[in-house]
Amino acid sequence: MTTPWDTFLAAHPAGSICDADDGSTVYEWRRGRRHLTVYVDAGVADYIQSWGSNIALEMDDGIIDTDEGAAALWQWLEGSL
């Protein structure tokens, strides 16, 4: 079964990939001040998006669970949202 995350990664290879201490795989993209980090573990993809250093005002997080959600994250990263 293909997940929204699988579809997303196939279309947008990561700029950085590494393994985290907890066993998850971490993917990261950067476009200027916009950063998108995705943690994948057991088929679940959690993300953090940031556009500054203020945790309360310039960061968001969630789960990539639909193709539409994955596409919206990429559009945000590219600056079209």
Beta strands, then each sheet from edge to edge (+ up, - down):
strand 1: 16-19
strand 2: 25-31
strand 3: 34-41
strand 4: 44-50
strand 5: 59-63
sheet 1: 1+ 2- 3+ 4- 5+
end
